[in-house]
Structure formats: structure tokens, C-alpha cells
């Protein structure tokens, strides 16, 4: 058994004590989605002892769409046998809220049956706070830039009336221009850090959620609504398992590059999760948008990723999409696209499904 194996490798240590020492929240769920066990970090977050877990609801601590997202991810893990990664905001009993990233994988017994879910929650609250500080610094730099603009304008006016101090003022103006350039470069660096995915170079989840609502707010033509789509690399976990995580990262980069070339520049294309990518098309008819997504799917399926001198990797993608509507709610559209993606996966993968 695993516990005995741990005892041999780490004398005097049991698996439960090791899990209790982790800073990550670890929990187990049965097939009926009820909690069966958790470590101490999870107890701290949910305010419940593990001995009381069987009497508590599976999604306590999550509200509204977040609770729905947790339930959908649980069902997807149990039905597909694949892992799921997503972000959620947890309301703790103490009144505080925690930004967390969840990883859920199927628990499989010796007979190969899925008997439950193994979950890990990573506290991202500190990272989110750092992002907020970056935004604050960006606002400060914008104000400082405006102040320097005003100073430069005043100096130019002074130059016209003060020939004796012209050289000194010109030097000062040059220094201000240099500071303005430095601030502009810092602004651009912060924007890259905030809005770019390190691995693929695509815009990231934050950029998508900042930009998509602006696109959705534009007047829409009912005959040419366009689509919001979620694309997911099929059997991505098996790529990591068979070839290693470096190959998985290479597959993500390859998909991003091929898709960016295949999609028109008018489309919003971002990496929003582990192996999930969001696509928001420009206004076009639904048949035109569906044909565009199918061309993308076929292009990816025909692409060969070279892993070595004699090693190639081929993979496919599944895409779920939903039509856009004027003033559409982004969360509702993502929910509909995610449901369509689930149907594409259940239908055999390597396909595009456009939901209602």
C-alpha cells in the first residue's frame, strides 16, 4: 500500500502526516461529490474538522457561479477521467476571501475504476495582491508622466522668454524627456507582465477578461453575431505523461503559433487555462465562424510537432462555441461555450460543437 511505501522511504512518517504538513489544501471526494477527507490546510480554509466532513455539503464556501463551476468540474473529471484546472474565489468562515487555483484529478482503484476525486487548492491571494500593486504602480506612472508633460510644456514657454537660461532649460527638458521615455518603457514592461502568458507569448486570462467585455459592448448585427469559443487540446495529460512536461509546454507553444497564424488578426485569441484557449471572433455569420473554427481544427490535426531527430508529435483539439449577442454577459457566454466543449469531448473529440 502507499502508506507502507511512504513509511519505508521516510521512516516514522505516515502519508496523512505528510499531507498535513503541506501548505496546499488537499481533499478527497466520493463519486456522489461529498467530501471524505481533507488535510489541515483545507480545515483552516473551510472552518470544518475532517471528522465533520461527511455531514457537510460538497461546495460549501463557494457561491453562485463558483459553486456551479466546482460541480461542473467534478462531474467532468468523473465522466472523462481527465484532470481539470480552474480558478475560484473562496469565502472563508472568518469573513475573508481567498483566491485559489484548483486541480482535480480522478481517483482510480486497482481495478481501473474511477471511485472519486483527488483535489488540491493553491492559495493565489498573494499573487493577486501583487497584480493589484502592479496596476496601482501603472496608474501612478501615468500620473507622473502627465505631470512631466506639464513641466515640459512650461519649460518650452519659459525658453521663449528667457534666452539667458536657454541652455540650462534645454538640458533640463532633455532630462525630462529621458525620464518620460524611461517611464514609458516601464509602463510597457508592466503591461507585458500583466497581459502576456510566459510560455506561449499569447495574451493571458487577465487580458481576455479585460478586453472581451469591451468587444461585447459594441453594437451587434443579429445576422453576423460571431462566436465565443473555448479550444482544448485533446488528451493533454497523456502528452505530459508520455513525453514529459517539456513536450507538453512545446505542444502549447506549437498550438498557439499555428492557431495565431490561422486566425484572422481581428479575432481575440488568449490562453485562459492550462490547455484551454479562448477565441472571440469578429462579427460574422455563424456558418462562417464555424467554418473558421473547423479550418483551425484541421490545421492543428495536420501539424507535426518535432520533439527530436526521430520523434514527432501529433495532437488534435476540441472546440465548444456559442453565438454572441448584443450586451451579452461574458460569464454566461463562457458557461455556454464550456458546455459545448464538454459535448465535443463526449462526442469523440477532434470536433467543433456550436451550442445555443
Buried (B, 14 or more C-beta within 10 A) or exposed (E): EEEEEBBEEEEEEEBBEEBBEEEBBBBBBBEEBBBBBBBBBBBBBBEBEBEEBEEEEBBBBBEEEBBBBBBBBBBBBBEBEBBBBBBBBBBEEEEEEBBBBBBBBBBEEEEEEBEBBBBBBBBBBEEBEEBEEBEEEBEEBEEEBEEBEEBBEEBEEBBEEEEEEEEEBEEBBEEBEEBBEEBEEBBEEBEEEBBBBEEBEBBBBBBBBEBBEEBBEEEBEEEBBBBBBBBBBBBBBEBBEEBEEEBBBBBBBBBBBBBBEBBEEEBBBBBBBBBBBBBBBBBBBBEEBBEBBEEBBBBBEEBEBEBEEEEEBEBBBBBBBBBBBEEBEBEEBBBBBBBBBBBBBEEEBBBBBBBE
